[in-house]
């Protein structure tokens, strides 16, 4: 089941992010694996704005989450993470589809995200989910700001792309 995240879910979202991030160490991306997840304060901002969703287990415990923001009129996936114990259950895709419904209801034209292009569960996965890479000329001012912030954080050490899926 997918529901809006509650304030008491926020520590679990950080735990999910840490667990999911460990896979990056296996592909020589220790910097990403060791990167701290979003702070409770940042997660609270998404949660209070109604743009943080969780997929929960039968005990109503979060096992995957997605946070999004509006960037130039589109719903931008800031983060989607699935706990490794639940990999392969299509929870990430379900969260993305849920966001698509929310985005349509809020007048967005598309979903956008940024991702590593050469990581199997990133760029190639999102292409299978219907996203397409954007050319530099297609980036909106807000997406340029997102990419600049990511570059400043060091994420451009590996090939990255901005992607879009029309609604």
Phi, psi and omega per residue, in radians:
X1 nan 2.498 3.071
X2 -1.916 2.375 3.074
X3 -2.552 2.910 3.026
X4 -1.118 2.503 3.086
X5 -1.218 2.535 3.052
X6 -1.845 2.845 3.141
X7 -0.997 -0.652 -3.112
X8 -1.305 -0.132 3.067
X9 -1.437 -0.365 -2.916
X10 -1.014 -0.741 3.079
X11 -1.042 -0.639 3.132
X12 -1.135 -0.576 3.119
X13 -1.125 -0.688 3.083
X14 -1.108 -0.696 3.116
X15 -1.130 -0.720 3.099
X16 -1.057 -0.788 -3.132
X17 -1.073 -0.777 3.120
X18 -1.083 -0.802 -3.127
X19 -1.116 -0.773 -3.135
X20 -1.167 -0.614 -3.102
X21 -1.191 -0.384 -3.109
X22 -1.024 -0.482 -3.134
X23 -1.085 -0.443 -3.141
X24 -1.179 -0.485 3.108
X25 -1.113 -0.557 -3.123
X26 -1.241 -0.256 -3.136
X27 -2.073 0.569 3.069
X28 1.059 0.648 3.059
X29 -2.168 0.936 -3.088
X30 -1.027 -0.594 3.116
X31 -0.978 -0.734 3.130
X32 -1.261 -0.755 -3.128
X33 -1.056 -0.620 -3.069
X34 -1.598 -0.079 -3.125
X35 -1.145 2.359 3.126
X36 -1.182 2.452 3.072
X37 -1.186 2.974 3.091
X38 -0.959 2.531 3.140
X39 -1.182 2.825 3.065
X40 -1.001 -0.712 -3.122
X41 -1.086 -0.766 3.129
X42 -1.155 -0.776 3.108
X43 -1.070 -0.677 3.116
X44 -1.073 -0.639 3.109
X45 -1.046 -0.809 3.103
X46 -1.142 -0.762 -3.102
X47 -1.098 -0.796 -3.114
X48 -1.202 -0.459 3.104
X49 -1.449 -0.069 -3.122
X50 1.302 0.512 -3.134
X51 -2.198 0.649 3.054
X52 -2.378 2.141 -3.109
X53 -2.152 2.640 3.087
X54 -2.234 2.579 2.913
X55 -1.753 2.238 -3.036
X56 -2.011 2.731 3.078
X57 -1.473 -3.020 -3.084
X58 -1.153 -0.224 3.110
X59 -1.808 0.233 3.133
X60 1.149 0.480 3.071
X61 -1.706 2.312 3.112
X62 -1.065 2.344 3.051
X63 -2.175 -0.139 3.076
X64 -2.749 2.721 3.113
X65 -2.640 2.823 3.067
X66 -2.479 2.344 2.992
X67 -2.126 2.504 -3.075
X68 -2.459 2.756 3.039
X69 -2.368 2.862 3.052
X70 -1.610 2.194 3.137
X71 -2.225 1.935 3.111
X72 0.937 0.700 3.067
X73 1.511 -0.061 3.116
X74 -1.927 2.739 3.080
X75 -1.506 2.015 -3.088
X76 -1.794 2.153 3.104
X77 -1.340 1.907 3.105
X78 -1.326 -0.712 3.132
X79 -2.783 2.427 2.936
X80 -2.379 2.205 -3.091
X81 -2.440 2.493 3.115
X82 -2.170 2.304 3.092
X83 -1.067 2.399 -3.103
X84 -0.973 -0.493 3.106
X85 -1.145 -0.246 -3.104
X86 -2.078 0.242 3.086
X87 -1.059 2.484 3.100
X88 1.543 -0.017 3.136
X89 -1.627 0.058 3.118
X90 1.143 0.470 -3.132
X91 -1.208 -0.669 3.093
X92 -1.058 -0.803 3.125
X93 -1.110 -0.708 3.118
X94 -1.094 -0.687 3.088
X95 -1.136 -0.718 3.115
X96 -1.102 -0.765 3.116
X97 -1.106 -0.686 3.099
X98 -1.071 -0.780 3.096
X99 -1.065 -0.674 3.120
X100 -1.016 -0.744 3.095
X101 -1.125 -0.767 3.105
X102 -1.059 -0.781 -3.097
X103 -1.090 -0.775 3.089
X104 -1.026 -0.774 3.137
X105 -1.110 -0.405 -3.128
X106 -1.814 0.262 3.017
X107 1.415 0.193 3.115
X108 -1.311 2.665 3.135
X109 -1.679 -0.383 -3.005
X110 -2.778 2.915 2.934
X111 -1.847 2.461 3.065
X112 -2.268 2.822 3.066
X113 -2.847 2.911 2.972
X114 -2.109 2.610 -3.027
X115 -2.807 2.861 3.025
X116 -1.376 2.258 -3.049
X117 -1.356 -0.458 -3.023
X118 -1.850 0.253 3.090
X119 -1.802 2.123 -2.994
X120 -0.931 -0.695 -3.103
X121 -1.567 0.268 3.073
X122 -2.070 -1.869 -3.039
X123 -0.832 -0.969 -3.137
X124 -1.069 -0.636 3.107
X125 -1.100 -0.830 -3.103
X126 -1.155 -0.556 3.049
X127 -1.101 -0.712 3.081
X128 -1.131 -0.420 3.108
X129 -1.512 0.091 3.068
X130 1.703 0.096 3.095
X131 -1.497 2.622 3.059
X132 -2.194 2.520 3.106
X133 -1.162 2.497 3.090
X134 -1.695 2.468 2.975
X135 -1.261 2.743 3.103
X136 -0.930 -0.653 -3.112
X137 -1.193 -0.293 -3.124
X138 -1.594 -0.124 -3.097
X139 -1.251 2.294 3.068
X140 -1.378 2.899 3.104
X141 -0.986 -0.697 3.125
X142 -1.143 -0.710 3.111
X143 -1.176 -0.580 3.057
X144 -1.112 -0.682 3.108
X145 -1.151 -0.714 3.100
X146 -1.040 -0.853 -3.124
X147 -1.101 -0.684 3.122
X148 -1.112 -0.718 3.113
X149 -1.120 -0.703 3.111
X150 -1.143 -0.714 3.118
X151 -1.109 -0.725 3.123
X152 -1.112 -0.506 3.117
X153 -1.415 -0.165 3.099
X154 1.702 0.120 -3.087
X155 -1.290 -0.278 3.140
X156 -1.419 0.223 3.021
X157 -1.146 -0.386 3.136
X158 -2.152 2.671 -3.117
X159 -1.008 2.299 -3.129
X160 -2.269 2.782 3.095
X161 -2.466 2.706 2.939
X162 -1.777 2.351 -3.060
X163 -2.231 2.770 -3.082
X164 -2.492 2.501 3.014
X165 -2.307 2.093 3.129
X166 -1.162 2.603 3.096
X167 -1.648 nan nan
